[in-house]
Amino acid sequence: MSAVVPSSRNAARLLRVQQLSRVEDGERLHALLWRPGPGWRMISSAVLGGGIGERSWILNAQVSHGYRRTDPARHLAVLADEIGARGEGVGLMTAADVRAYGSAHDGGVDAVATAGLGVRGWAAAPAEGTALPPRAGTVNIVVALPVALSDAALVNAVATATEAKVQALVEAGYDCSGTPTDAVCVATRTPGAGEDVHAFAGPRSLWGARLARAVHAAVHTAASSS
């Protein structure tokens, strides 16, 4: 993938994403890369690098609307390797044009969101679930906090980010809670010896409130331009 100078509207202080592009099967596709290096602990629902652990980069890659590959984790790993993203990282995927991302900053918390809302609905729906991979669409959220969180607070942060996402989508005029393929990644500092680890990240906690406002603003911007 080739690099593009980051957009001037990206005023994030932690999440300084790099825009990349590539040609795949004759189609020009784009990606966002954040490469903060060591010292970060992340929780994510991403297909590549999901779960909780030390991670040093996050790639949010656009794929075609007709994406039918059954090995998305391997695909993302290859893309990361091609751009020189080494070590453990997180790979997200979307059919949305990631150049139309939204970003926001609130009290030291940064959020970047991309929104593909062609296939959307409410989470609690009467339709049966399926074991097959869903079609690519996706609201992808990446959040970075300058503090360390406990495992429980990391889970709490994902819930808070999701609540803020739904609020933003409804306020942007979408009658939905998201898409079947939404993903989130919350990045926090790896705690050092004797360093305080925050135990709460709910929407009324100090850092959870900041996270919620940042995610809300980033998703609202991305959804409004979707």
N, CA, C and O of each residue as an XYZ file, in Angstrom:
904
protein
N       0.840     -1.188      0.000
C       0.000      0.000      0.000
C       0.876      1.239      0.000
O       1.964      1.242      0.575
N       0.404      2.272     -0.636
C       1.134      3.535     -0.661
C       0.545      4.490      0.365
O      -0.643      4.423      0.683
N       1.387      5.378      0.880
C       0.966      6.286      1.940
C       0.460      7.593      1.381
O       0.890      8.036      0.316
N      -0.470      8.215      2.117
C      -1.010      9.526      1.791
C      -0.792     10.417      2.998
O      -0.909      9.951      4.132
N      -0.478     11.685      2.786
C      -0.292     12.614      3.892
C      -1.580     12.693      4.702
O      -2.650     12.883      4.124
N      -1.507     12.551      6.034
C      -2.726     12.585      6.848
C      -3.525     13.861      6.647
O      -2.965     14.936      6.431
N      -4.850     13.723      6.721
C      -5.741     14.866      6.551
C      -5.519     15.892      7.645
O      -5.262     15.537      8.796
N      -5.616     17.163      7.289
C      -5.417     18.237      8.263
C      -6.532     18.280      9.290
O      -6.365     18.888     10.348
N      -7.697     17.634      9.001
C      -8.788     17.673      9.955
C      -8.594     16.648     11.077
O      -9.378     16.600     12.024
N      -7.529     15.817     10.960
C      -7.258     14.872     12.032
C      -6.484     15.576     13.140
O      -5.256     15.649     13.100
N      -7.199     16.086     14.115
C      -6.576     16.836     15.191
C      -6.314     15.966     16.415
O      -5.984     16.476     17.485
N      -6.462     14.656     16.257
C      -6.257     13.768     17.381
C      -4.824     13.853     17.884
O      -3.889     14.019     17.101
N      -4.659     13.738     19.209
C      -3.333     13.876     19.801
C      -2.655     12.529     20.006
O      -1.431     12.430     19.922
N      -3.436     11.501     20.270
C      -2.883     10.163     20.396
C      -3.056      9.385     19.101
O      -2.130      8.719     18.638
N      -4.234      9.472     18.527
C      -4.552      8.720     17.314
C      -4.195      9.528     16.065
O      -5.067     10.101     15.411
N      -2.940      9.562     15.758
C      -2.504     10.234     14.529
C      -2.413      9.167     13.437
O      -1.376      8.532     13.246
N      -3.522      8.990     12.733
C      -3.602      7.905     11.765
C      -2.958      8.303     10.444
O      -2.966      9.468     10.048
N      -2.409      7.311      9.784
C      -1.821      7.472      8.461
C      -2.782      6.871      7.448
O      -3.290      5.767      7.643
N      -3.030      7.595      6.372
C      -3.894      7.081      5.311
C      -3.044      6.339      4.282
O      -2.001      6.827      3.848
N      -3.512      5.152      3.903
C      -2.814      4.312      2.933
C      -3.763      3.953      1.800
O      -4.982      4.036      1.951
N      -3.201      3.555      0.674
C      -4.035      3.085     -0.436
C      -3.346      1.918     -1.126
O      -2.123      1.779     -1.079
N      -4.156      1.082     -1.770
C      -3.642     -0.061     -2.519
C      -4.600     -0.357     -3.650
O      -5.737      0.115     -3.643
N      -4.151     -1.135     -4.625
C      -5.025     -1.611     -5.698
C      -5.174     -3.112     -5.531
O      -4.186     -3.845     -5.492
N      -6.421     -3.565     -5.431
C      -6.707     -4.977     -5.219
C      -7.785     -5.410     -6.199
O      -8.894     -4.876     -6.187
N      -7.457     -6.379     -7.047
C      -8.386     -6.854     -8.078
C      -8.898     -5.693     -8.928
O     -10.073     -5.647     -9.293
N      -8.002     -4.761     -9.237
C      -8.334     -3.640    -10.108
C      -9.072     -2.506     -9.437
O      -9.429     -1.534    -10.101
N      -9.313     -2.599     -8.132
C     -10.048     -1.565     -7.399
C      -9.126     -0.860     -6.409
O      -8.378     -1.506     -5.676
N      -9.188      0.468     -6.397
C      -8.387      1.210     -5.426
C      -9.120      1.245     -4.090
O     -10.263      1.691     -3.993
N      -8.435      0.767     -3.082
C      -8.994      0.689     -1.742
C      -8.082      1.430     -0.773
O      -6.916      1.683     -1.078
N      -8.611      1.772      0.384
C      -7.886      2.633      1.307
C      -7.836      2.010      2.696
O      -8.556      1.056      2.991
N      -6.987      2.556      3.531
C      -6.830      2.043      4.892
C      -6.328      3.144      5.801
O      -5.741      4.130      5.355
N      -6.576      2.952      7.097
C      -6.051      3.837      8.128
C      -5.130      3.018      9.022
O      -5.484      1.914      9.436
N      -3.962      3.549      9.319
C      -2.994      2.849     10.159
C      -2.588      3.733     11.324
O      -2.220      4.894     11.140
N      -2.658      3.177     12.517
C      -2.119      3.834     13.709
C      -1.037      2.932     14.259
O      -1.286      1.771     14.582
N       0.169      3.471     14.364
C       1.304      2.664     14.781
C       1.995      3.338     15.978
O       3.036      3.973     15.807
N       1.427      3.206     17.181
C       1.993      3.892     18.341
C       3.242      3.236     18.905
O       3.980      3.859     19.668
N       3.487      1.967     18.533
C       4.641      1.270     19.069
C       4.333      0.567     20.377
O       3.165      0.358     20.704
N       5.361      0.198     21.132
C       5.149     -0.547     22.381
C       4.545      0.332     23.475
O       4.487      1.557     23.362
N       4.102     -0.335     24.532
C       3.560      0.390     25.676
C       2.057      0.550     25.653
O       1.498      1.361     26.391
N       1.388     -0.241     24.785
C      -0.065     -0.130     24.680
C      -0.724     -1.492     24.904
O      -0.268     -2.524     24.412
N      -1.799     -1.447     25.656
C      -2.602     -2.638     25.956
C      -3.993     -2.392     25.396
O      -4.596     -1.353     25.664
N      -4.504     -3.338     24.625
C      -5.753     -3.100     23.911
C      -6.761     -4.215     24.145
O      -6.407     -5.361     24.421
N      -8.033     -3.836     24.023
C      -9.128     -4.800     23.985
C      -9.873     -4.563     22.689
O     -10.155     -3.420     22.327
N     -10.192     -5.637     21.992
C     -10.844     -5.467     20.693
C     -11.689     -6.671     20.329
O     -11.427     -7.796     20.756
N     -12.717     -6.402     19.523
C     -13.531     -7.464     18.938
C     -13.095     -7.739     17.505
O     -13.798     -8.427     16.765
N     -11.939     -7.207     17.107
C     -11.469     -7.314     15.725
C     -11.193     -8.761     15.327
O     -10.909     -9.614     16.167
N     -11.285     -9.011     14.028
C     -11.052    -10.356     13.506
C      -9.582    -10.739     13.633
O      -9.267    -11.920     13.772
N      -8.689     -9.773     13.590
C      -7.259    -10.025     13.779
C      -6.796     -9.306     15.047
O      -7.005     -8.102     15.192
N      -6.178    -10.034     15.951
C      -5.657     -9.428     17.174
C      -6.713     -9.083     18.197
O      -6.477     -8.244     19.067
N      -7.877     -9.712     18.114
C      -8.939     -9.438     19.063
C      -8.630     -9.982     20.446
O      -7.657    -10.714     20.629
N      -9.463     -9.621     21.428
C      -9.222    -10.023     22.802
C      -8.495     -8.928     23.557
O      -8.586     -7.756     23.193
N      -7.771     -9.303     24.610
C      -7.018     -8.354     25.421
C      -5.539     -8.714     25.366
O      -5.172     -9.875     25.543
N      -4.698     -7.725     25.123
C      -3.269     -7.994     25.113
C      -2.457     -6.806     24.646
O      -3.004     -5.768     24.275
N      -1.150     -6.970     24.668
C      -0.228     -5.945     24.197
C      -0.302     -5.890     22.667
O      -0.177     -6.913     21.995
N      -0.503     -4.701     22.136
C      -0.567     -4.508     20.692
C       0.192     -3.233     20.337
O       0.241     -2.290     21.126
N       0.788     -3.213     19.134
C       1.606     -2.056     18.762
C       1.110     -1.330     17.520
O       1.700     -0.325     17.126
N       0.045     -1.810     16.895
C      -0.514     -1.113     15.736
C      -1.972     -1.513     15.547
O      -2.424     -2.550     16.031
N      -2.698     -0.647     14.820
C      -4.092     -0.924     14.445
C      -4.267     -0.561     12.982
O      -3.937      0.552     12.572
N      -4.781     -1.490     12.197
C      -5.054     -1.273     10.779
C      -6.547     -1.398     10.535
O      -7.154     -2.407     10.894
N      -7.144     -0.380      9.929
C      -8.557     -0.393      9.542
C      -8.592     -0.367      8.019
O      -8.419      0.688      7.409
N      -8.813     -1.515      7.410
C      -8.664     -1.663      5.958
C     -10.006     -1.743      5.246
O     -10.896     -2.490      5.653
N     -10.140     -0.971      4.185
C     -11.317     -1.040      3.333
C     -11.207     -2.249      2.407
O     -10.136     -2.541      1.876
N     -12.328     -2.948      2.221
C     -12.408     -4.046      1.257
C     -13.592     -3.768      0.322
O     -14.387     -2.863      0.576
N     -13.702     -4.527     -0.729
C     -14.762     -4.300     -1.706
C     -16.124     -4.639     -1.114
O     -16.220     -5.433     -0.178
N     -17.177     -4.036     -1.660
C     -18.534     -4.301     -1.177
C     -18.945     -5.747     -1.428
O     -19.800     -6.277     -0.719
N     -18.355     -6.379     -2.414
C     -18.675     -7.771     -2.700
C     -17.699     -8.744     -2.061
O     -17.503     -9.848     -2.568
N     -17.089     -8.348     -0.961
C     -16.053     -9.161     -0.306
C     -16.596    -10.527      0.070
O     -17.612    -10.637      0.756
N     -15.899    -11.587     -0.392
C     -16.366    -12.940     -0.128
C     -15.273    -13.855      0.416
O     -15.492    -15.060      0.545
N     -14.108    -13.311      0.735
C     -13.051    -14.154      1.276
C     -13.476    -14.721      2.627
O     -14.154    -14.053      3.407
N     -13.074    -15.945      2.890
C     -13.418    -16.603      4.147
C     -12.243    -16.622      5.125
O     -12.307    -17.278      6.164
N     -11.160    -15.895      4.785
C      -9.980    -15.842      5.654
C      -9.593    -14.395      5.957
O      -8.456    -14.000      5.699
N     -10.522    -13.592      6.501
C     -10.223    -12.174      6.709
C      -9.024    -11.925      7.621
O      -8.284    -10.966      7.404
N      -8.815    -12.757      8.628
C      -7.677    -12.556      9.522
C      -6.360    -12.707      8.757
O      -5.438    -11.911      8.935
N      -6.280    -13.717      7.918
C      -5.070    -13.916      7.114
C      -4.887    -12.767      6.132
O      -3.771    -12.289      5.930
N      -5.979    -12.326      5.523
C      -5.923    -11.210      4.583
C      -5.368     -9.966      5.266
O      -4.484     -9.301      4.724
N      -5.881     -9.649      6.450
C      -5.412     -8.475      7.182
C      -3.949     -8.627      7.598
O      -3.191     -7.657      7.574
N      -3.554     -9.835      7.976
C      -2.165    -10.075      8.363
C      -1.216     -9.826      7.193
O      -0.126     -9.284      7.374
N      -1.634    -10.223      6.006
C      -0.819     -9.988      4.807
C      -0.714     -8.490      4.522
O       0.369     -7.990      4.217
N      -1.836     -7.776      4.620
C      -1.819     -6.332      4.389
C      -0.906     -5.635      5.391
O      -0.147     -4.737      5.027
N      -0.982     -6.051      6.657
C      -0.131     -5.445      7.687
C       1.340     -5.705      7.397
O       2.180     -4.818      7.554
N       1.644     -6.919      6.977
C       3.033     -7.261      6.665
C       3.553     -6.432      5.493
O       4.711     -6.015      5.486
N       2.698     -6.196      4.509
C       3.101     -5.438      3.326
C       3.459     -3.986      3.657
O       4.278     -3.379      2.967
N       2.855     -3.430      4.700
C       3.150     -2.039      5.052
C       4.167     -1.942      6.189
O       4.450     -0.853      6.690
N       4.712     -3.094      6.589
C       5.763     -3.082      7.590
C       5.295     -2.972      9.024
O       6.063     -2.559      9.893
N       4.048     -3.333      9.292
C       3.529     -3.321     10.664
C       3.970     -4.613     11.342
O       3.420     -5.680     11.073
N       4.945     -4.515     12.204
C       5.550     -5.695     12.816
C       5.016     -5.927     14.223
O       4.510     -5.010     14.870
N       5.137     -7.164     14.682
C       4.682     -7.515     16.012
C       3.183     -7.729     16.053
O       2.528     -7.825     15.016
N       2.645     -7.803     17.263
C       1.217     -8.034     17.441
C       0.440     -6.750     17.194
O       0.840     -5.676     17.643
N      -0.675     -6.866     16.477
C      -1.507     -5.710     16.202
C      -2.959     -6.090     16.058
O      -3.336     -7.248     16.240
N      -3.768     -5.105     15.730
C      -5.210     -5.295     15.567
C      -5.582     -4.961     14.134
O      -5.175     -3.923     13.614
N      -6.350     -5.828     13.493
C      -6.790     -5.597     12.123
C      -8.299     -5.556     12.026
O      -8.978     -6.519     12.382
N      -8.827     -4.436     11.542
C     -10.261     -4.257     11.342
C     -10.533     -4.163      9.842
O      -9.638     -3.846      9.059
N     -11.762     -4.437      9.455
C     -12.126     -4.485      8.044
C     -13.483     -3.813      7.842
O     -14.365     -3.925      8.693
N     -13.651     -3.116      6.718
C     -14.909     -2.440      6.421
C     -15.060     -2.255      4.925
O     -14.069     -2.183      4.198
N     -16.303     -2.177      4.463
C     -16.559     -1.852      3.063
C     -16.686     -0.347      2.867
O     -16.807      0.125      1.736
N     -16.660      0.409      3.962
C     -16.786      1.864      3.861
C     -15.483      2.478      3.359
O     -14.407      1.908      3.537
N     -15.592      3.644      2.732
C     -14.413      4.407      2.340
C     -13.859      5.049      3.606
O     -14.442      5.996      4.134
N     -12.747      4.539      4.084
C     -12.226      4.982      5.373
C     -11.683      6.417      5.338
O     -11.386      6.996      6.384
N     -11.555      6.985      4.141
C     -11.104      8.378      4.064
C     -12.140      9.333      4.659
O     -11.811     10.465      5.012
N     -13.385      8.881      4.771
C     -14.451      9.711      5.343
C     -14.596      9.427      6.839
O     -15.708      9.386      7.366
N     -13.487      9.235      7.503
C     -13.545      8.914      8.924
C     -13.896     10.144      9.765
O     -13.711     11.286      9.345
N     -14.400      9.873     10.946
C     -14.637     10.938     11.909
C     -13.636     10.814     13.038
O     -13.270      9.701     13.417
N     -13.188     11.928     13.582
C     -12.260     11.891     14.702
C     -12.681     12.925     15.731
O     -13.294     13.939     15.397
N     -12.345     12.658     16.986
C     -12.714     13.576     18.066
C     -11.746     13.408     19.220
O     -11.117     12.362     19.381
N     -11.637     14.464     20.023
C     -10.769     14.469     21.198
C     -11.552     15.035     22.372
O     -12.253     16.038     22.238
N     -11.427     14.388     23.521
C     -12.109     14.907     24.708
C     -11.281     14.588     25.954
O     -11.181     13.431     26.362
N     -10.698     15.609     26.546
C     -10.011     15.452     27.814
C      -8.895     14.435     27.826
O      -8.682     13.768     28.838
N      -8.172     14.299     26.720
C      -7.070     13.346     26.644
C      -7.426     12.060     25.936
O      -6.539     11.252     25.661
N      -8.708     11.837     25.627
C      -9.160     10.633     24.915
C      -9.378     10.964     23.450
O     -10.004     11.972     23.122
N      -8.867     10.126     22.578
C      -9.057     10.291     21.137
C      -9.896      9.150     20.583
O      -9.783      8.014     21.044
N     -10.729      9.441     19.604
C     -11.530      8.421     18.936
C     -11.522      8.660     17.435
O     -11.589      9.800     16.977
N     -11.439      7.581     16.680
C     -11.555      7.608     15.226
C     -12.580      6.561     14.835
O     -12.528      5.428     15.313
N     -13.512      6.931     13.969
C     -14.568      6.006     13.559
C     -14.774      6.060     12.052
O     -14.673      7.121     11.435
N     -15.062      4.907     11.471
C     -15.490      4.826     10.073
C     -16.862      4.177     10.057
O     -17.165      3.336     10.903
N     -17.690      4.563      9.100
C     -19.079      4.092      9.109
C     -19.534      3.651      7.725
O     -19.640      4.457      6.800
N     -19.802      2.354      7.603
C     -20.468      1.802      6.438
C     -21.817      1.297      6.897
O     -21.892      0.297      7.611
N     -22.890      1.972      6.501
C     -24.206      1.706      7.085
C     -25.211      1.165      6.073
O     -26.420      1.298      6.261
N     -24.712      0.558      5.007
C     -25.611      0.012      3.996
C     -26.421     -1.168      4.504
O     -27.561     -1.366      4.085
N     -25.842     -1.951      5.404
C     -26.535     -3.099      5.996
C     -26.623     -2.837      7.492
O     -25.664     -3.078      8.225
N     -27.764     -2.345      7.947
C     -27.884     -1.923      9.337
C     -29.206     -2.422      9.921
O     -30.081     -2.896      9.196
N     -29.331     -2.310     11.224
C     -30.552     -2.745     11.891
C     -30.378     -2.648     13.392
O     -29.419     -2.058     13.889
N     -31.336     -3.247     14.114
C     -31.292     -3.250     15.569
C     -30.709     -4.566     16.060
O     -30.949     -5.618     15.469
N     -29.951     -4.505     17.130
C     -29.277     -5.701     17.638
C     -30.284     -6.795     18.014
O     -30.102     -7.956     17.650
N     -31.335     -6.429     18.736
C     -32.350     -7.397     19.137
C     -33.405     -7.469     18.040
O     -34.372     -6.708     18.037
N     -33.202     -8.397     17.110
C     -34.097     -8.553     15.960
C     -34.638     -9.980     15.940
O     -33.990    -10.887     16.462
N     -35.816    -10.197     15.345
C     -36.412    -11.534     15.345
C     -35.702    -12.527     14.443
O     -35.913    -13.732     14.582
N     -34.861    -12.056     13.516
C     -34.186    -12.963     12.580
C     -33.206    -13.863     13.309
O     -32.562    -13.442     14.270
N     -33.093    -15.099     12.854
C     -32.143    -16.036     13.444
C     -30.713    -15.630     13.064
O     -30.477    -15.049     12.005
N     -29.783    -15.947     13.938
C     -28.381    -15.701     13.636
C     -27.855    -16.732     12.652
O     -28.534    -17.704     12.321
N     -26.628    -16.501     12.190
C     -26.025    -17.423     11.233
C     -24.559    -17.620     11.575
O     -23.908    -16.728     12.119
N     -24.049    -18.796     11.251
C     -22.633    -19.085     11.482
C     -21.772    -18.607     10.324
O     -20.544    -18.644     10.402
N     -22.410    -18.158      9.249
C     -21.668    -17.713      8.080
C     -21.145    -16.294      8.288
O     -21.776    -15.510      8.998
N     -19.995    -15.941      7.678
C     -19.485    -14.572      7.808
C     -20.475    -13.581      7.214
O     -20.940    -13.792      6.093
N     -20.818    -12.500      7.928
C     -21.750    -11.510      7.379
C     -21.104    -10.686      6.289
O     -19.879    -10.648      6.177
N     -21.916    -10.028      5.489
C     -21.399     -9.157      4.443
C     -20.664     -7.981      5.062
O     -20.991     -7.520      6.156
N     -19.659     -7.507      4.328
C     -18.878     -6.370      4.828
C     -19.722     -5.103      4.809
O     -20.388     -4.808      3.817
N     -19.694     -4.372      5.882
C     -20.346     -3.068      5.972
C     -19.578     -2.311      7.023
O     -18.494     -1.798      6.744
N     -20.111     -2.226      8.225
C     -19.320     -2.014      9.421
C     -19.120     -0.585      9.898
O     -18.748      0.309      9.137
N     -19.382     -0.401     11.198
C     -18.935      0.781     11.925
C     -17.735      0.334     12.761
O     -17.876     -0.481     13.673
N     -16.578      0.862     12.451
C     -15.362      0.528     13.196
C     -14.969      1.702     14.080
O     -14.909      2.842     13.620
N     -14.704      1.419     15.347
C     -14.347      2.453     16.322
C     -13.007      2.110     16.943
O     -12.791      0.985     17.393
N     -12.111      3.080     16.965
C     -10.829      2.951     17.656
C     -10.729      4.097     18.653
O     -10.927      5.258     18.295
N     -10.422      3.770     19.899
C     -10.308      4.773     20.960
C      -8.971      4.605     21.667
O      -8.527      3.481     21.898
N      -8.333      5.704     22.007
C      -7.075      5.659     22.746
C      -7.178      6.515     23.997
O      -7.605      7.669     23.942
N      -6.784      5.940     25.123
C      -6.777      6.644     26.404
C      -5.336      6.726     26.913
O      -4.568      5.782     26.726
N      -4.957      7.831     27.549
C      -3.578      7.991     28.009
C      -3.320      7.387     29.380
O      -2.312      7.698     30.015
N      -4.226      6.522     29.846
C      -4.104      5.928     31.181
C      -4.243      4.417     31.072
O      -4.628      3.888     30.030
N      -3.923      3.731     32.169
C      -4.060      2.274     32.231
C      -5.395      1.900     32.847
O      -5.853      2.542     33.792
N      -6.025      0.850     32.304
C      -7.301      0.354     32.817
C      -7.159     -1.100     33.240
O      -6.364     -1.846     32.668
N      -7.921     -1.493     34.229
C      -7.982     -2.901     34.621
C      -8.717     -3.690     33.538
O      -9.332     -3.107     32.646
N      -8.646     -5.026     33.623
C      -9.367     -5.859     32.655
C     -10.862     -5.550     32.674
O     -11.490     -5.417     31.623
N     -11.429     -5.436     33.884
C     -12.860     -5.156     33.997
C     -13.188     -3.797     33.394
O     -14.219     -3.649     32.738
N     -12.331     -2.805     33.605
C     -12.569     -1.478     33.052
C     -12.442     -1.482     31.534
O     -13.128     -0.717     30.856
N     -11.582     -2.324     30.997
C     -11.482     -2.446     29.542
C     -12.802     -2.947     28.955
O     -13.287     -2.419     27.954
N     -13.374     -3.970     29.590
C     -14.681     -4.471     29.138
C     -15.729     -3.369     29.268
O     -16.555     -3.177     28.376
N     -15.687     -2.653     30.382
C     -16.607     -1.542     30.616
C     -16.451     -0.480     29.525
O     -17.439      0.103     29.080
N     -15.211     -0.229     29.096
C     -14.946      0.780     28.066
C     -15.568      0.385     26.721
O     -16.072      1.241     25.993
N     -15.531     -0.904     26.397
C     -16.163     -1.373     25.160
C     -17.671     -1.134     25.223
O     -18.274     -0.692     24.245
N     -18.279     -1.428     26.378
C     -19.718     -1.199     26.533
C     -20.042      0.282     26.420
O     -21.028      0.653     25.782
N     -19.234      1.123     27.025
C     -19.465      2.567     26.967
C     -19.340      3.075     25.537
O     -20.157      3.880     25.089
N     -18.326      2.611     24.820
C     -18.148      3.021     23.430
C     -19.338      2.597     22.575
O     -19.771      3.336     21.691
N     -19.861      1.406     22.842
C     -21.003      0.907     22.078
C     -22.253      1.733     22.356
O     -23.006      2.050     21.435
N     -22.476      2.081     23.619
C     -23.622      2.927     23.965
C     -23.521      4.283     23.262
O     -24.509      4.794     22.736
N     -22.322      4.855     23.259
C     -22.123      6.155     22.606
C     -22.324      6.054     21.104
O     -22.838      6.984     20.482
N     -21.921      4.929     20.515
C     -22.125      4.704     19.076
C     -23.604      4.718     18.734
O     -24.026      5.395     17.796
N     -24.393      3.966     19.499
C     -25.830      3.891     19.223
C     -26.468      5.275     19.358
O     -27.280      5.671     18.521
N     -26.103      6.006     20.406
C     -26.634      7.355     20.588
C     -26.313      8.232     19.377
O     -27.170      8.974     18.899
N     -25.077      8.144     18.885
C     -24.668      8.959     17.733
C     -25.430      8.576     16.467
O     -25.832      9.449     15.697
N     -25.631      7.278     16.247
C     -26.340      6.838     15.042
C     -27.786      7.331     15.053
O     -28.292      7.816     14.041
N     -28.444      7.204     16.202
C     -29.829      7.661     16.297
C     -29.904      9.170     16.079
O     -30.780      9.652     15.361
N     -28.990      9.911     16.695
C     -29.009     11.364     16.547
C     -28.650     11.801     15.130
O     -29.025     12.893     14.703
N     -27.919     10.946     14.396
C     -27.586     11.253     13.007
C     -28.710     10.891     12.053
O     -28.594     11.102     10.846
N     -29.804     10.342     12.588
C     -30.971     10.053     11.768
C     -31.100      8.622     11.322
O     -31.933      8.326     10.466
N     -30.296      7.703     11.877
C     -30.361      6.294     11.492
C     -31.213      5.520     12.492
O     -30.995      5.610     13.700
N     -32.178      4.766     11.992
C     -33.065      3.972     12.821
C     -32.431      2.597     13.036
O     -32.905      1.594     12.502
N     -31.364      2.565     13.816
C     -30.613      1.324     13.989
C     -29.683      1.447     15.189
O     -29.439      2.537     15.707
N     -29.171      0.290     15.614
C     -28.145      0.280     16.653
C     -26.761      0.034     16.069
O     -25.756      0.121     16.775
N     -26.715     -0.275     14.772
C     -25.441     -0.514     14.104
C     -25.592     -1.476     12.951
O     -26.676     -1.604     12.381
N     -24.505     -2.161     12.599
C     -24.523     -3.165     11.544
C     -24.122     -4.520     12.146
O     -23.639     -4.570     13.277
N     -24.318     -5.617     11.401
C     -23.968     -6.937     11.958
C     -22.471     -7.152     12.130
O     -22.058     -8.136     12.744
N     -21.647     -6.242     11.594
C     -20.203     -6.464     11.617
C     -19.423     -5.383     12.354
O     -18.208     -5.280     12.189
N     -20.101     -4.581     13.161
C     -19.410     -3.505     13.875
C     -18.281     -4.059     14.749
O     -18.383     -5.156     15.298
N     -17.211     -3.283     14.865
C     -16.066     -3.688     15.683
C     -15.544     -2.491     16.453
O     -15.720     -1.341     16.050
N     -14.895     -2.790     17.574
C     -14.359     -1.729     18.419
C     -12.998     -2.144     18.940
O     -12.744     -3.327     19.169
N     -12.127     -1.168     19.127
C     -10.821     -1.394     19.738
C     -10.533     -0.237     20.688
O     -10.561      0.926     20.287
N     -10.258     -0.558     21.935
C      -9.903      0.448     22.938
C      -8.445      0.226     23.329
O      -8.069     -0.857     23.778
N      -7.638      1.257     23.155
C      -6.210      1.177     23.463
C      -5.910      1.995     24.712
O      -6.312      3.154     24.816
N      -5.208      1.391     25.648
C      -4.831      2.074     26.884
C      -3.347      1.842     27.142
O      -2.737      0.942     26.563
N      -2.785      2.647     28.002
C      -1.374      2.506     28.333
C      -1.122      1.225     29.130
O      -1.930      0.837     29.974
N      -0.012      0.589     28.857
C       0.418     -0.543     29.681
C       0.882     -0.004     31.030
O       1.746      0.872     31.070
N       0.336     -0.502     32.131
C       0.714      0.062     33.435
C       2.160     -0.241     33.792
O       2.640     -1.359     33.604
N       2.840      0.764     34.306
C       4.191      0.571     34.787
C       4.186      0.174     36.252
O       3.132      0.125     36.886
N       5.361     -0.108     36.783
C       5.474     -0.517     38.185
C       4.960      0.591     39.102
O       5.420      1.731     39.035
N       4.003      0.243     39.955
C       3.461      1.197     40.905
C       2.497      2.209     40.325
O       2.050      3.112     41.033
N       2.169      2.077     39.052
C       1.277      3.037     38.406
C      -0.177      2.722     38.719
O      -0.559      1.556     38.819
N      -0.986      3.762     38.874
C      -2.412      3.571     39.127
C      -3.090      2.959     37.915
O      -2.819      3.343     36.777
N      -3.966      2.012     38.167
C      -4.772      1.390     37.117
C      -6.228      1.722     37.414
O      -6.734      1.392     38.486
N      -6.891      2.360     36.490
C      -8.276      2.778     36.700
C      -9.208      1.572     36.614
O      -9.104      0.751     35.703
N     -10.117      1.486     37.578
C     -10.985      0.319     37.703
C     -12.346      0.502     37.049
O     -13.115     -0.454     36.957
N     -12.658      1.707     36.595
C     -13.983      1.972     36.034
C     -13.867      2.729     34.711
O     -12.995      3.581     34.540
N     -14.766      2.400     33.778
C     -14.827      3.124     32.504
C     -16.260      3.244     32.024
O     -16.510      3.342     30.823
N     -17.209      3.237     32.961
C     -18.607      3.465     32.611
C     -18.828      4.915     32.205
O     -17.950      5.752     32.418
N     -19.973      5.227     31.630
C     -20.196      6.562     31.070
C     -20.194      7.700     32.080
O     -20.103      8.859     31.675
N     -20.288      7.423     33.367
C     -20.232      8.491     34.369
C     -18.914      8.478     35.138
O     -18.723      9.288     36.045
N     -18.011      7.577     34.791
C     -16.678      7.613     35.390
C     -15.852      8.690     34.699
O     -16.233      9.178     33.635
N     -14.731      9.061     35.294
C     -13.902     10.128     34.740
C     -13.498      9.844     33.299
O     -13.764     10.647     32.405
N     -12.857      8.701     33.075
C     -12.346      8.408     31.731
C     -13.429      7.834     30.823
O     -13.374      8.012     29.606
N     -14.407      7.152     31.402
C     -15.502      6.641     30.589
C     -16.338      7.752     29.988
O     -16.785      7.642     28.846
N     -16.559      8.825     30.740
C     -17.331      9.960     30.238
C     -16.605     10.616     29.066
O     -17.223     10.994     28.072
N     -15.297     10.743     29.197
C     -14.512     11.340     28.111
C     -14.519     10.436     26.880
O     -14.647     10.900     25.747
N     -14.380      9.141     27.132
C     -14.438      8.170     26.030
C     -15.777      8.252     25.311
O     -15.828      8.276     24.082
N     -16.861      8.294     26.082
C     -18.200      8.334     25.490
C     -18.385      9.568     24.613
O     -18.925      9.468     23.511
N     -17.946     10.723     25.088
C     -18.112     11.942     24.294
C     -17.267     11.911     23.030
O     -17.710     12.356     21.971
N     -16.041     11.381     23.141
C     -15.173     11.313     21.968
C     -15.735     10.354     20.918
O     -15.757     10.669     19.728
N     -16.191      9.180     21.370
C     -16.769      8.201     20.432
C     -18.038      8.760     19.806
O     -18.237      8.644     18.597
N     -18.888      9.359     20.609
C     -20.128      9.935     20.101
C     -19.853     10.925     18.986
O     -20.492     10.869     17.935
N     -18.911     11.830     19.201
C     -18.605     12.849     18.194
C     -17.990     12.244     16.941
O     -18.331     12.648     15.830
N     -17.079     11.270     17.105
C     -16.427     10.657     15.948
C     -17.419      9.852     15.106
O     -17.410      9.937     13.878
N     -18.276      9.071     15.774
C     -19.270      8.271     15.030
C     -20.291      9.174     14.359
O     -20.684      8.917     13.221
N     -20.723     10.217     15.035
C     -21.700     11.126     14.444
C     -21.138     11.754     13.179
O     -21.847     11.868     12.179
N     -19.883     12.161     13.209
C     -19.250     12.744     12.020
C     -19.162     11.725     10.889
O     -19.496     12.031      9.744
N     -18.710     10.510     11.213
C     -18.569      9.475     10.185
C     -19.920      9.062      9.610
O     -20.051      8.871      8.400
N     -20.930      8.922     10.480
C     -22.263      8.523     10.005
C     -22.908      9.603      9.169
O     -23.623      9.306      8.213
N     -22.667     10.845      9.514
C     -23.268     11.945      8.767
C     -22.687     12.077      7.359
O     -23.327     12.642      6.472
N     -21.476     11.557      7.155
C     -20.851     11.629      5.836
C     -20.934     10.287      5.103
O     -20.391     10.138      4.008
N     -21.620      9.306      5.717
C     -21.708      7.964      5.122
C     -22.647      7.963      3.911
O     -22.844      6.922      3.284
